[in-house]
Amino acid sequence: MDVEYHEEYIYNSRGVQLFTCRWLPFSSPKALVFLCHGYGMECSNFMKGCGTRLASHGYAVFGMDYEGHGRSMGARCYIKRFDNIVNDCSDHFKSICGQEEYREKRRFIYGESMGGAVSLLIHKKDPAFWHGAVLVAPMCKISEKVKPHPLVISLLTRVEDVIPKWKIVPTKDVIDSAFKDPIKREEIRCNKLIYQEKPRLKTALEMLRTSMNLEDSLQEVTLPFFVLHGEADTVTGPGGE
């Protein structure tokens, strides 16, 4: 089945231009699915397969590149406050759900890696609003195999407000650690919209704090969710679920 694909730029509450996209079935959708991509990733190319497959089965699929990610504006992969990502996604997703043709449709979130954390935090903002989620290797806990030593974290925390955008966080190659398929790895490395440099200081600490807070508050998650996690993934770690 063919699907419709559309792109649009919007502005968040801070005046930053964000890229959004959607894959739509030609008939009235069964339900709405909102995509939350991972750290350094983007929607239009990397999540195209997911959006196309879901739309071909009758679902309306919507994605947005976070500030500083993909085709959105902002310092590349700089996360000043993780809540900014959550609020931007929540605002955009709810604006779609409020459109007349979608008001009565069921609403689901699909999140990969860091996007899994974004999905859960979107749910926590309004627990009764969402009907379910699919979480692929969600960032509920950063694997010890890629997490910097506690002494390094302590040192970085002391200077995060002085050099927040510096790309100095020591970490292993996330692409090799998260993706087993060599073809997929090469596809990612060739995608110029995907961030592939070292994490910025503030970004890394915001992700670490978010994962720690989520790990401590998972009992507050009330929506039905389905988790998928590859055994070879050493970035988020199956133990985090």
C-alpha positions as a printed NumPy array, in Angstrom:
array([[  0.   ,   0.   ,   0.   ],
       [  1.305,   3.473,  -0.875],
       [  1.504,   6.123,   1.836],
       [  1.554,   9.905,   1.876],
       [  4.675,  11.642,   3.197],
       [  4.763,  15.289,   4.285],
       [  7.37 ,  17.603,   5.828],
       [  6.829,  20.834,   7.751],
       [  8.861,  23.253,   9.861],
       [  7.401,  24.604,  13.092],
       [  8.692,  26.806,  15.931],
       [  8.93 ,  25.755,  19.567],
       [  8.162,  27.974,  22.557],
       [ 11.77 ,  29.266,  22.51 ],
       [ 11.538,  30.387,  18.88 ],
       [ 13.709,  27.569,  17.502],
       [ 12.751,  26.123,  14.114],
       [ 12.054,  22.38 ,  14.284],
       [ 11.66 ,  19.866,  11.467],
       [  8.582,  17.628,  11.514],
       [  7.365,  14.884,   9.198],
       [  4.46 ,  12.482,   8.849],
       [  3.585,   9.268,   7.042],
       [ -0.139,   8.861,   6.41 ],
       [ -2.36 ,   6.093,   5.025],
       [ -4.781,   7.163,   2.308],
       [ -7.743,   5.982,   4.39 ],
       [ -8.754,   7.156,   7.86 ],
       [ -6.031,   5.921,  10.271],
       [ -6.583,   3.152,  12.806],
       [ -4.629,   5.128,  15.414],
       [ -1.868,   7.731,  15.803],
       [  1.785,   6.819,  16.405],
       [  4.343,   9.432,  17.463],
       [  8.048,   8.746,  16.925],
       [ 10.771,   9.77 ,  19.385],
       [ 14.228,   9.2  ,  17.888],
       [ 17.434,   8.423,  19.744],
       [ 20.444,  10.526,  20.729],
       [ 22.072,  12.152,  17.709],
       [ 19.511,  10.617,  15.331],
       [ 16.758,  12.055,  13.128],
       [ 13.371,  11.034,  11.753],
       [ 13.076,  11.637,   8.015],
       [ 15.746,   9.143,   6.925],
       [ 16.704,   6.977,   9.896],
       [ 13.098,   6.275,  10.948],
       [ 11.659,   6.257,   7.425],
       [ 11.286,   2.473,   7.379],
       [  9.364,   2.469,  10.642],
       [  7.082,   5.295,   9.542],
       [  6.412,   3.76 ,   6.143],
       [  5.643,   0.28 ,   7.495],
       [  3.26 ,   1.556,  10.139],
       [  1.471,   3.85 ,   7.683],
       [  1.139,   1.016,   5.156],
       [ -0.724,  -0.916,   7.867],
       [ -3.155,   1.921,   8.447],
       [ -1.539,   4.06 ,  11.162],
       [ -0.857,   7.799,  10.964],
       [  2.781,   8.323,  11.979],
       [  4.344,  11.598,  13.106],
       [  7.97 ,  12.477,  13.823],
       [  9.991,  15.503,  14.904],
       [ 13.738,  16.157,  14.999],
       [ 14.641,  17.482,  18.449],
       [ 16.308,  20.885,  18.764],
       [ 19.911,  20.534,  17.587],
       [ 19.175,  17.218,  15.867],
       [ 18.698,  16.266,  12.232],
       [ 17.132,  19.059,  10.192],
       [ 16.07 ,  21.158,  13.183],
       [ 17.929,  24.322,  14.169],
       [ 20.118,  24.681,  17.253],
       [ 23.668,  23.758,  18.282],
       [ 24.325,  20.229,  17.013],
       [ 23.295,  17.68 ,  19.618],
       [ 23.415,  20.186,  22.472],
       [ 20.823,  19.475,  25.156],
       [ 20.713,  22.363,  27.62 ],
       [ 17.722,  20.896,  29.464],
       [ 16.263,  17.467,  28.756],
       [ 12.842,  18.855,  29.664],
       [ 13.052,  21.087,  26.574],
       [ 12.948,  18.01 ,  24.334],
       [ 10.084,  16.485,  26.306],
       [  8.057,  19.703,  26.26 ],
       [  8.662,  20.315,  22.538],
       [  7.504,  16.797,  21.659],
       [  4.531,  16.925,  24.001],
       [  3.371,  20.287,  22.638],
       [  3.689,  19.208,  18.996],
       [  2.146,  15.778,  19.485],
       [ -0.82 ,  17.174,  21.413],
       [ -1.405,  19.841,  18.771],
       [ -1.803,  17.037,  16.219],
       [ -4.094,  15.038,  18.492],
       [ -6.283,  18.121,  18.837],
       [ -6.971,  18.328,  15.107],
       [-10.57 ,  17.476,  14.231],
       [ -9.771,  14.395,  12.14 ],
       [ -7.63 ,  12.897,  14.918],
       [ -9.464,  13.78 ,  18.146],
       [-11.169,  10.413,  18.503],
       [ -8.14 ,   8.307,  17.512],
       [ -6.1  ,   6.313,  20.02 ],
       [ -2.622,   7.701,  20.704],
       [  0.638,   5.747,  20.995],
       [  4.308,   6.68 ,  21.365],
       [  7.219,   4.806,  19.787],
       [ 10.633,   5.625,  21.255],
       [ 14.129,   4.344,  20.49 ],
       [ 17.003,   4.57 ,  23.007],
       [ 16.998,   8.166,  24.316],
       [ 13.618,   8.482,  22.619],
       [ 12.352,   5.801,  24.989],
       [ 13.153,   8.104,  27.892],
       [ 11.477,  10.989,  26.065],
       [  8.387,   8.799,  25.542],
       [  8.086,   7.884,  29.215],
       [  8.537,  11.502,  30.315],
       [  5.889,  12.658,  27.824],
       [  3.551,  10.108,  29.391],
       [  4.372,  11.319,  32.913],
       [  3.351,  14.869,  31.953],
       [ -0.21 ,  13.661,  31.286],
       [ -0.614,   9.979,  32.262],
       [ -4.258,   9.676,  31.184],
       [ -3.683,  11.077,  27.684],
       [ -1.679,   8.237,  26.105],
       [ -2.951,   4.73 ,  25.343],
       [  0.348,   2.859,  25.085],
       [  3.983,   2.855,  24.012],
       [  6.556,   0.741,  22.207],
       [ 10.049,   1.232,  23.641],
       [ 13.094,  -0.017,  21.736],
       [ 16.198,  -0.22 ,  23.97 ],
       [ 14.859,   2.642,  26.119],
       [ 17.336,   4.831,  27.989],
       [ 16.113,   3.994,  31.475],
       [ 19.645,   3.162,  32.568],
       [ 22.996,   3.957,  30.934],
       [ 25.121,   0.822,  30.662],
       [ 28.21 ,   0.766,  32.869],
       [ 30.168,  -0.233,  29.748],
       [ 29.766,   3.227,  28.214],
       [ 29.304,   5.351,  31.338],
       [ 32.39 ,   7.402,  32.347],
       [ 34.129,   6.606,  35.646],
       [ 32.463,   8.249,  38.714],
       [ 35.535,  10.443,  39.229],
       [ 35.275,  11.663,  35.641],
       [ 31.556,  12.393,  36.128],
       [ 32.348,  14.353,  39.301],
       [ 34.963,  16.434,  37.489],
       [ 32.722,  17.093,  34.489],
       [ 29.851,  18.171,  36.749],
       [ 32.028,  20.882,  38.291],
       [ 32.695,  22.524,  34.934],
       [ 29.402,  21.904,  33.076],
       [ 28.256,  25.529,  33.416],
       [ 31.642,  26.839,  32.275],
       [ 32.109,  24.732,  29.131],
       [ 28.653,  23.181,  28.503],
       [ 29.074,  22.768,  24.737],
       [ 32.576,  21.289,  24.707],
       [ 32.805,  17.866,  23.05 ],
       [ 35.018,  16.299,  25.697],
       [ 33.043,  13.441,  27.236],
       [ 35.095,  10.224,  26.949],
       [ 32.941,   7.389,  25.626],
       [ 33.137,   4.403,  23.326],
       [ 31.748,   4.483,  19.788],
       [ 27.984,   4.497,  20.367],
       [ 27.182,   3.3  ,  16.834],
       [ 29.315,   0.165,  17.195],
       [ 27.925,  -0.451,  20.685],
       [ 24.247,  -0.005,  19.805],
       [ 24.017,  -1.571,  16.337],
       [ 25.118,  -5.124,  15.546],
       [ 24.288,  -5.173,  11.813],
       [ 27.306,  -3.864,   9.82 ],
       [ 25.004,  -2.682,   7.018],
       [ 23.009,  -0.607,   9.513],
       [ 26.221,   0.802,  10.968],
       [ 27.403,   1.906,   7.549],
       [ 24.002,   3.413,   6.764],
       [ 24.213,   5.5  ,   9.943],
       [ 27.799,   6.602,   9.316],
       [ 26.833,   7.795,   5.825],
       [ 23.871,   9.81 ,   7.111],
       [ 25.162,  13.382,   7.462],
       [ 22.132,  14.345,   9.556],
       [ 23.235,  12.004,  12.351],
       [ 25.633,  13.399,  14.975],
       [ 28.769,  11.262,  15.237],
       [ 31.211,  13.322,  17.31 ],
       [ 31.907,  13.052,  21.049],
       [ 28.993,  14.033,  23.301],
       [ 28.875,  17.626,  24.496],
       [ 29.435,  18.   ,  28.233],
       [ 25.996,  19.329,  29.185],
       [ 24.272,  16.878,  26.84 ],
       [ 25.955,  13.856,  28.41 ],
       [ 25.167,  14.972,  31.957],
       [ 21.534,  15.739,  31.117],
       [ 21.149,  12.255,  29.625],
       [ 22.807,  10.647,  32.641],
       [ 20.613,  12.515,  35.127],
       [ 17.488,  11.729,  33.117],
       [ 18.241,   8.003,  33.012],
       [ 18.972,   7.95 ,  36.758],
       [ 15.743,   9.785,  37.571],
       [ 13.742,   7.456,  35.339],
       [ 15.315,   4.379,  36.884],
       [ 14.222,   5.609,  40.312],
       [ 10.663,   6.445,  39.243],
       [  9.635,   3.657,  36.856],
       [  6.922,   2.635,  39.312],
       [  5.115,   5.852,  38.349],
       [  4.659,   4.683,  34.74 ],
       [  1.043,   3.612,  34.31 ],
       [  0.51 ,   3.231,  30.564],
       [  0.786,  -0.177,  28.853],
       [  4.131,  -0.531,  27.081],
       [  6.062,  -3.143,  25.127],
       [  9.865,  -3.26 ,  25.352],
       [ 12.251,  -4.568,  22.682],
       [ 15.958,  -4.883,  23.421],
       [ 18.796,  -6.592,  21.566],
       [ 21.073,  -8.736,  23.709],
       [ 24.169,  -7.298,  22.018],
       [ 23.254,  -3.682,  22.842],
       [ 25.791,  -2.375,  25.362],
       [ 24.669,   1.268,  25.459],
       [ 21.417,   1.219,  27.409],
       [ 21.67 ,  -2.336,  28.717],
       [ 18.723,  -4.776,  29.114],
       [ 19.136,  -4.527,  32.883],
       [ 17.696,  -1.031,  32.65 ],
       [ 14.272,  -2.428,  31.92 ]])
